[in-house]
């Protein structure tokens, strides 16, 4: 199903780049939300991204479920 909430942009083709990686590693990709089983509702499957876990919506937006760790830069300085 090619609805907005079921699509992410990946480089490459089905055999190259990130797109190839996703299809070449299905277990990891389902766990990360990069692939969605046909029986799952894509609106309820979080996607792992550099920003953290996100839920995609039907309008092309996202809701953050869990942010990726951001170090406290004041503590580093």
Phi, psi and omega per residue, in radians:
X1 nan 2.116 -3.073
X2 -1.761 1.115 3.031
X3 -1.688 2.774 -3.093
X4 -0.943 -0.738 -3.102
X5 -1.260 -0.050 -3.116
X6 -2.054 0.308 -3.084
X7 -2.254 2.402 2.958
X8 -2.285 2.599 -3.132
X9 -1.511 2.176 3.116
X10 -2.235 2.569 3.053
X11 -1.338 2.806 3.051
X12 1.513 -2.938 3.131
X13 -2.007 -2.966 3.091
X14 -1.148 -0.156 3.141
X15 -2.201 -0.105 -3.121
X16 -2.228 2.849 3.055
X17 1.048 -2.733 -3.131
X18 -1.097 -0.685 3.118
X19 -1.022 -0.780 3.102
X20 -1.122 -0.677 3.126
X21 -1.084 -0.799 -3.135
X22 -1.015 -0.837 -3.117
X23 -1.289 -0.423 3.102
X24 -1.443 -0.208 -3.122
X25 -2.328 1.141 -3.014
X26 -1.084 -0.665 -3.114
X27 -1.064 -0.854 3.113
X28 -1.096 -0.683 -3.073
X29 -1.202 -0.669 3.048
X30 -1.169 -0.708 3.122
X31 -1.086 -0.648 -3.104
X32 -1.493 -0.108 -3.120
X33 1.415 0.147 3.114
X34 -1.321 -0.451 2.962
X35 -2.115 2.578 -3.128
X36 -2.237 2.229 3.083
X37 -1.083 2.595 -3.108
X38 -1.071 -0.445 -3.127
X39 -1.519 -0.150 3.120
X40 -1.570 2.649 3.069
X41 -1.572 1.975 -3.087
X42 -1.045 -0.384 3.078
X43 -1.188 -0.305 -3.091
X44 -1.939 0.082 -3.114
X45 -1.847 1.938 3.117
X46 -1.206 2.582 -3.140
X47 -1.928 2.235 3.079
X48 -1.394 2.203 3.116
X49 -2.405 3.107 3.107
X50 -1.129 -0.325 3.118
X51 -1.576 -0.092 -3.089
X52 2.055 -2.757 3.089
X53 -1.538 2.232 -3.086
X54 -2.187 2.537 2.919
X55 -1.772 2.306 3.101
X56 -1.569 2.545 3.117
X57 -2.048 2.993 -3.049
X58 -1.242 -0.186 3.124
X59 -1.723 0.081 -3.127
X60 1.545 0.123 3.127
X61 -1.672 3.126 3.126
X62 -2.371 2.714 2.989
X63 -2.173 2.235 3.139
X64 -1.351 2.188 3.092
X65 -1.586 -0.759 3.108
X66 -2.641 2.244 3.136
X67 -1.357 2.630 2.983
X68 -1.230 2.521 -3.130
X69 -0.966 2.246 3.065
X70 -2.024 1.996 -3.128
X71 -1.111 2.578 3.085
X72 -1.360 1.798 -3.048
X73 -1.180 -0.433 3.090
X74 -1.144 -0.614 -3.135
X75 -1.245 -0.449 -3.109
X76 -1.382 -0.621 -3.053
X77 -1.210 nan nan
